Each structure stands twice: as structure tokens, then as C-alpha cells.
């Protein structure tokens, strides 16, 4: 993929409701490009009245379009066409995604768009696979459970992987027969609109997939509190997730799926095979998307005898990274999403150093050749469990290093007081690996790798304050269904 001119990318503005654009509202939100800080568009902020309009439109479509009641295989066919249209739209979607997000265009072409299409295709195949069960009852009764959609699902997607995270929400919900009202981040609002256009083009009835623009305080809050919303799914910060739980409890005890923050450990033992490969794995897990990943491997826990060597090799990988605009194909280190977030990363690093940490690498702004907010991959040693960069989710390319001498010490360091999203274990000893898989409190544990593959069947989600429920896998599909129990007396 060659570079593209950001000034030539055309974006559609407004909400997408009932199969058409609605650019209404007195309040507007500026949308800036992270690569250079340029405000390139505005979007309307959906107030409570606009949310009501979008949700009621989806509710009407759910009731009258036949989406939920059509033959499941027919619904699957429409979703497969949707996936095909997404895959065929790479030349439009990838630059659109790269333009206003932290996703380099090379990655958007190679991963984000294909992964989005394949995720939709994966969930299409669930549409006629799960429908309930016949229960074991006595001979004179017939017991069943019947799977039914909730109706209208509220989906709130984050800014760090706009397309992919939106697809994780909408694909299982649509496959299960629901309608969806999606609120993308106000910082990355446009690729979601294109998804909605493609859904309608594929045959998804108008109104079954609506998109509303706005912030969390006004738009998101009104959406999750709406009485017609049957369920909420959200990916984002732990603080916002807690606020959503409270809002759902106050407005009808709606079920929620929440993928929230993380401070994921990477444990490296002295017997780990191919230390160069491990170094690249560790470096990629914290520098990918400039560390703006919920499950970023931000805490390196390494056996003392190899700590210096491994840290030196990670620094060599960091030195190879090239910061630059997301529309340049040679960019390997993305910008931070905003100046405010970059300042937060910088402040956490400075405070952690002030309280005793040693700066081994980075710790400063970078020149990405643009006026955007670029921050160097950073390594902090001599930290403790109480250090701010160990305790708090930084959401930037900041790696802390702690050493251990025994397995028990390693396991103790791996546990985090608040978070339990993911972990990595790097060792040649399969018995040790399995003990740590059992012992670490995290929703996902990778062994001798770090990061997902395209195996959509493996769910993701956290323990503790890292969330409730699962995205991906069969679990995500079933979370979009409610199950009705039926008992028939055959003696009558």
C-alpha cells in the first residue's frame, strides 16, 4: 500500500438511522487526526431526543422487518454478503480507518479490514447453529429452552481499533437476530458509518444497524439508559465500564458485556527458547498501536539471570521503530490518540521516575515528522507493585521491568490488585506453563506467544476490574440471546 493524501479522503458526516444519514443537532464535536492534530471534520452530538429516535427506529425495524424471524440460514447469507462487501471495500475502508485513528495504513490493509470481514463471516455461521435445547424431563412432559434475541442492543466501541472493535459488537448481535445501535468513539467516528452503509447494501434491513455520534457523557449515557435497550456491550476504560453498569442498573437492570482495562504481565523464564524472538514478542506487545491496547503486555517479569540481556535486546527492537503519520506505509510506531493522552502518559512516566524508578530507555516525546503526539517506547526498571506505572493502566508504550528468582515470586508479581485481562508466559517447561495458566488471575493466558490469532472461536474478556462477559467465541454469540424455558404437559 502506498501512502495517501489525508486531505483527499472524503468522510460522510452525521448519524446513520433507518438506512440514511441524519446530520442534525446544534452541538458539534471536532474530530482531529492523531498524526498531525489537524481538525478535519465535525460530527453532531446526539442528545437524548436523537438517541430516542435512533433506538425507536431500530425497535420498529426489529418488530417489522422480519430480521429476527427469517430463516436463520437466510440471515446468515445476508451477513456473509456483508462480510464480502467489507473485504472488497479495503481500498476505501483502510485509508478511512488510518486517517483519523492510530492505525497505520499498512496495518489497516493487512489486518484490520480483513479481520473485520472474517469476524462478520464467522458469526454468520452461528445463526443456524444455536437455537435452544430439549431438556431431560419425565416421560409425560416435554421441556425445552428456546433462544430469542433481546431486541435492540446498545454497542459502544473504543477508538483504538475502531473497525475491529465495532465488528466484535455488531456481528454476534446481528447474527443472533438483534438490531444494534452503535456509538463509535467521537475521536474515530467515520469507519463505523461505512460499515453501516455496507450492511444495508448487503441486505440488512434499514434500521437494524444504526449509528449515533457523540460523547460518553451525553450520548453514551442516554443510549445505555434508554428503556428500549435490551442489552449493552462496551469496550473501554474500567471507570466508564463501572458507570455503564450503574446506569444499566438504574434504568432497568440490563445485562452488560464489558471488556475493560488491563495491566497484563509477561513472565519470561531463563529457559525460554530463542531469546531474540521473545524480545521481539515483548517489544511488539507494548509498542503495537503505541501501547494503546487493553491487553498490552505492559509489565515484564523476568528471571533475574537473563534480565539485563533481555532488556538490552528489547531496546534494540525499540530502536528500529519508526514513528510517523498513519497514512505513511513505512510507519511502525503509531501516534498517541490525542495531546491530552500523550500528556497523561508523559506525566505517569515522570512521576514514576520521581518515586524511584530507573529510566532505561525512551521516556520522551518523539518527532514523527508531523505535529501529532508521538511518544517513545519506554522501559522503566527498579519499580515496585506500588509504582504508578505498574499500578495504573498507562495506555501508551511504557514497559515496566521487575525481576524474580523463584516461580512463587513470579506468580505473586503477576497478580494485579485490580486488573486481570491477559498474561503471557514464556518458558520451555510445559509443566510450569500449565501451573501458571492455572495460577494467574486473567481471562486470557498466552504461552510462548502474545496476542490473538484469527481463531475467532477463542473468547476474550477479563477477570476482576478488567470486565464481565466475553467478546469473540461462542460465548459472545450466546450473550446476545436470552433463553426461555418451556414445559409442556403431554397428559392433557
Buried (B, 14 or more C-beta within 10 A) or exposed (E): BEBBEBEEBEBBBBBBBBBEBBEEBEEBBEBBBBBBBBEBBBBBBBBBEBBBBBBBBBBBBBBEBEBBEBEBEBBBBBBBBBBBBBBEBBEBBBBBBBBBBBBBBBBBBBBBBBBBBBBBBBBBBBBBEBEBEEEEEEEEEEBBEEBBBBBBBBBBBBBBBBBBBBBBBBBBBBBBBBBBBBBBBBBBBBBBBBBBBBBBEBBBBBBBBBBBBBBBEBBBBBBBBBEBBBBBBBBBBBEBBEBBBEBBEEBBEBBBBBBBBBBBBBBBBBEBEEBEBBBBBBBBBBBBBBBBBBBBBBBBBBBEEBBBEBBEBBBEBBEEBEBBBBBBBEBBBBBBBBBEBBBBBBEBBEBBBEEEBEBBBBBEBBEBBBEBBBBBBBBBBBBEEEBBBBBBBBBBBBBBBBBBEEBEBBBEBBBBEBBBBBBBBBBEBEEBBEBBBEBBBBBBBBBBEBBBEEEBEEBBBBBBBBBBBBBBBBBBBBBBBBEEEEEEEEEE
